[in-house]
């Protein structure tokens, strides 16, 4: 197999075959995390820098574990403890890191476009761990992996993505990916949370949750970014929970084998209640488990072979 | 040197011979387990286990190893070895492992396989069984049981061809490889 990509910036850059390759391989990588010795020597001697300019627990830990389980050396750098706080520009920081010859930089940045810029400028592999409201490709891949694991297929699934579509890179990456593999997507949100141009995305758009709840195979809840309440996107947490929260009443209306997903972190009591998050339909913790396997695949594919030859 | 056996029938009689050899060398089978290296080794291991189970009327554990992540040329290759699952359905600790591969050549795959096995546990011992030994070793590794020693020019590879259902004995294909 020949993997043509040095970097992973966006789901939009991948073909459906490439997405399936990643998902298939992740099955093998998942088994490694179940062993007593959770480590294989595949990326011995490779260096992975985790550059997180935005808060993260799951994604950062997941990438770090993935790299370590493949025997790569990892270094994590966050905005607060770095010279970024002293006013160094991000390009200068990146060039300085590059001077220490890492093989891969995993980057999260609050604004869209930086990972792509780095991928063009730097010879090492760049993996986008979320850039502004652009994309979060590894999250979408682990979400698709988790759906496929549950249903055995992606083609024909109906996925409802509910909540703050406007600010969500997770929603965007999932929509691009799910469409490529033949799933149908419905976005559910109050109008203030729907981005301009959403009607061109090729998804169904709903402003009422209840009719969609009983139709979807997957209900993916997005985090309500509480810090935005003051920006008047919606009038209050309780009102939002009433119209768009996933609660026991709505869970009871779901299709018999439908599942609940959430990329985390959750605001319990706002977009999701305890019944929904901890109930038997929830695969939220499976998503986290699968995240390590999928990120192992991404690191292996980006670093494992000599992609620059030829 | 004799002609290289190609068809399932000839491979089958090689397996029968290897089975007899194993029965002669190994007296206690309670602690023995087979591990086949994907894909060729897995096919041979399945064939041998089937034959042995008929003789000793006992189940013999069988596992499969994928060594892609243990290769020493991973970052030097243009193409990625496809990663498939390792599946060892028994505890390796203290077991006498018969490690099975189809062809022994440089010895690098066996090195990778042994490294992989010891990451999964601490076996009592590991035997190496191969169907074909074509010489050309680059590491100090020898097999305990050999189906046949063969000579092949460097540019040729020998591969097992699985039959549609994995239970049946495979055939052999020899092909030229571009280097």
Interface residues (C-beta under 8 A of the other chain):
Chain A: X1 X2 X3 X25 X27 X28 X29 X31 X32 X35 X36 X37 X39 X40 X41 X42 X43 X45 X46 X70 X297 X300 X301 X303 X304 X305 X306 X309 X310
Chain B: X66 X68 X69 X70 X74 X75 X76 X77 X78 X79 X80 X82 X83 X84 X85 X86 X87 X115 X116 X119 X120 X121
